[in-house]
Amino acid sequence: NIVEAVECARQTFETSIRIGDSRSHCSLLLWSQTVRGDLPFEQLEGQFSLATAEHMPTCNFLIGKGRWQLSEQRCEEAIETLEQALKRAIKNFMVNFHTVAALIWLVTALRIRADELRQEDVQQSRRLQKRGLRLARRAAWITRIFPGDRPHALRELGLAYAAKGRAKKALKLLDKSCAVAKKQKAPYEFAQSLSERANLAQQQNAPRRTGNWNKQKRSWRSLRR
């Protein structure tokens, strides 16, 4: 229920700002998730104070900002922002199901930036791909513990292997991402992974898979009644 989720997240953010709660930083991330980073961030940024001793809200703020920068195609800035969030989480021993998103979105940002540089700076593109693969492996491992972001992590690891020319392994990982998303009843993640799987399969002339999402969707809807 995306419309309701967006409205609820926006109201939570506005309430947090009004009462001066530092968790407005956290609700910004929630809002950013519901709209895929498409926020009026430059209008909102002045309402925040990063001079907070609370590391969790600050990390969430930085992840939300990084997602906004990605939606604005400001990829280099997004990489820097997400690195800040990840470093803060690690430094303060605060790796959990909230902050792990910084690692996975950093992998996404590195992949996008590597693609942007593929023609104009091949060496830098390869360096970013290599780093992205290394971090994607870590993300796939850690999301065994924090599985909420596991479909995203497996998808990025698959795409990282695809960029290295290891299509067979990439297809297996994208299949696994689809399977995990289906198990989690996460249709949006499922659709993204299935789309990437189909694109790669077409490039490799590999068999396509459609999954059985309609049956899963009916089951998911029955749980919401």
N, C-alpha and C positions, 0 to 999 in steps of 0.2 A: 504494500500500500504506500507507494512513493509519495503521493500528494499529502497524505496524512503525516508521513514521516518527516517530510520537509517542514510542514507547518509546526509540528511538535518540536523539532530541533530548533527552528527559528524562535519559537516562544521561550524555550529553555535558555537560549542564548540571551535574549532580551531581558528575561527575568534576572539572570545572573549578573548582567551588566548593571541593571537598575539597583540591585541590592549590594553591589560591590564585591561579589563573590569571585574569587580567583578561578573558580571552576568554569567561568565563562570561556576560558581557554580550552577546556575540555569540550564544552558544548559547541565551540567553533568547529572542532574536528568532526563532531557528530553531524553538524549542519553541512560541512564540506563533503562528508561521505554521501549524504542523501542527494546532493546536487552535482556530484562528480567534480568537485572543485570549482564550480561555476558560481563564485560569490562576488559581491561588490567589495572585495577585500580592502582596496585602497581607502574606501569610505569608512570601513570598520576599524582599521588598524589603529587609529588614534584613540580608540576606546580601551585599548589594552595597556597593561603595565607588565613589562617583562622583568621588572625588579622584584620578583617574587622568590621566596625561598622554597616554594613548592615546585619540585622538579617535574612532577607528573603533568600539571597544567601547562607548564612551559613547553614540555616535549609535545604535548597534544597541539598546542598553538603552532609550533614549528612544523609538525606534520600537516596540519590544515593549511598552513601557508604554502608549504611545498606542493601540495596538491593543487592549490589555486595557481601557482606559478606554472605547473605543468599544463593546466587547462588554458593558460594564456600563452603557451608555447615559449616560455622563458626557462628553457631546460637547464642551462648552466646555473641560473639562480636557484632553481629547484634542487639541483644536486647539492649545492652549498648549504641550503637550508635543511635538507634532510640529513646531511652529514652532521650538522649541528645537533639535531634532535637525537640522532643515534649515539653520538659521542656523549651527550648529556645523560642519556639513559644508561650507557655502559659505565661511565665514570661514577654514577651514583647507585650502582647495583640495582637498577630499576628496570630490568628486562622482564616484561610481562605481556599479557595479551593486548594491552593498549599500545605500548611503545614498540612492539615488534613490527608494527606497520611501517615504522620509519625505515627499517632495513629493506622491506619488500618494495616500498615505493622508491627507495634509492636505486634498487636494481632496475625498476621500470624506467626511471629517469636516465640511468646510464645507458640502457638499451636504446632509448629514443635519441639520445645525444649521439651515440655511436652511429646510428642510422643517418642522422643529419650530416655527419662528417665523412660519410663513406666515400664521397666523390672528391671533396676538397682537401682532406687530410687523412689519408689511409692509415698511417702509423698511429695517429691519435685515436682513430676509430677502433683499431685493433686493441690498443691499450685499454680503452673503455670496455670493449667486449670481454677482454680477459678478466678485468676486475669484476665486471658484471657477473660472469660465470662463477667466479670464486664466491661472491656474496650470495648469488642465487643458491649455491649448494648449501651455504650456511642457513639461508632462509628456509629451504626445504627441510633441513634437519630440525631447526628450532620450532617449526610449526607442527611438528609431531607433538610437542608439548602444548603449544597454543594453536589449536587447529582452526580457529576462526578464519585465519588468512591463508590456510593451506592451499585451497584451489588457486589463489593468486600466485603463491610461491611456486607451486608445481608448474603452473603455466609459464612463469618467467624462466624457470630452469629449463623447461622444454624449448623455449624460444632462444635461450642462450646456447643450447646445444645445436639448434638448427642453424644459428649464425656461424657456428664452427664447422658446419657441414656434416654433422652427425644426425642425419634425419631420422634414422630408425629409432635411436634413443629418444629423440625429441618427440616423435609420435607416441611412444609408450608413455612418456611423462604427460603429454597432453591428454591422452586417454585416462590416465590416472587422475588428472585434475578434474576431468568431466565426472569421473566416478565419485570422487570425494564431494564435489559440488552437488551431485544428485543425492548422495547420502545425507548431506546437510540441508537438503531442500532449498538450495540457493540457485534459483533459475537464472539470475543475471550472470553469476560467475560461470555457470554451466554454459550459457550461450556464448560468452567470450572465449572460453576454452575450446568449445566445439567449433567456433568460427576459425580460430587459429589452426586447429587441427585440420579442418577442411582445406584451408589455404595451403598448408604444407603438403597435405596429401595430393592436392592437385599439382603442385610443383614436382612432386616425386612420382606421380602416377600411381600412388598407393590407393588401396581400397578406402572408400569413404565410410564413415560411420555416423549414423543419425541418432543413436541412442534410443531410449524409450521414454522420453521426457513427458509425453502426453499422459501416460499412465502415472508417472511420478507426480505430475502436476495435479491430477485429480486427487491423488492421495493427500498432497500438500494442502489443497483447498479444503478437503474434508476436515483437516485438523483445525482450520480457522473458523469453522462454523460453530 
